[in-house]
Amino acid sequence: LQVDYAYCKTISDDTDTYSIRAQLPETIEFLNAQRLKVDAVVMSIGGNDMGFGDIISDCVTPGTNCASPDSKAQAALTKGKENLPQEYEKLSTAFSNSGVHPRKVYLTSDPTPLSKTADRLCAGTDFWPDRLLVNLRDQNVNFAASVHREINTQTAAAVRKNEWKGIT
């Protein structure tokens, strides 16, 4: 198997503009150009689509209460909850149209840097999120952690609905 690495580079992050290209159409184009058959698709989708960057930004801003119903974080979460199922549906359709069997699709749950364990938030050590979180209000940390739980709830639902395999 010979792979055109220059072409691979063109479908990765656009380092000149720091923008990220749409990955699904680029991947399908790559596979078709290389005449490759898909053995497995391993992907993580959810955090960015759920607006986690905007949520964390709001939660780490001093003096904010990102758990407040009128916060930027809540607006991002509401939008993300509406949009994420559609993104999973687009992926399912694209995989089906490309001949990728659902059992070859692996969807990872979203890891959180906010928790040491499933039931314990970070705080008080030299682990980098701890240094960030130690100065945050408890409700902001709890809200941000709840967003990860929501992402993983939607990930699990997508796995079940599309007959994909989940990786936790």
C-alpha positions, 0 to 999 in steps of 0.5 A: 500500500502506497500512501501519498503523504503530501495529500494526507497533509492537505486534509489535516489542519490548515497550518497556514490559517489555523482553521480546521477543514471539514473532516468527513468530506476530506476523509471520503475524498482521501479514501476515494483518491487512494482507493482504500477500503475502510477497516474501522473509523474511530472518532470523537465528536461532541465537545466542540459541537456542544460548544465546550470551548465557549462554555469553558471560556465563560466559566473561567472568566472571573466573576461569572456564573456560567450556570446562570440561565442567561449566561453565554455558557447556557446559550452555547449548551442549549445550541449544542444540545440542539445541533449535536444529534443532527451532526451524528445523523449527518455522519451516519448518512455519510458513512452509509452512503460511503459503504462504511458498515455501522459496526466499523464505526467506533465513537469515543466518549469525551474525556474530561480534564475536570474530573479525577474520577467519575465522581470527584472533581479536580482541586488542590493538586499540581495537575494543570486543571487543578491550578485553573479550577482552584480559583473557580466558583464551585457552581462553574466547575460543576456546570462545566462537568455537567456539560461533559456528562451531557456530551457523553449521554448524547454520545451513548445515544448516538452509539445505540441509535446508529449501531456503532461501537462505543469506546469509554 
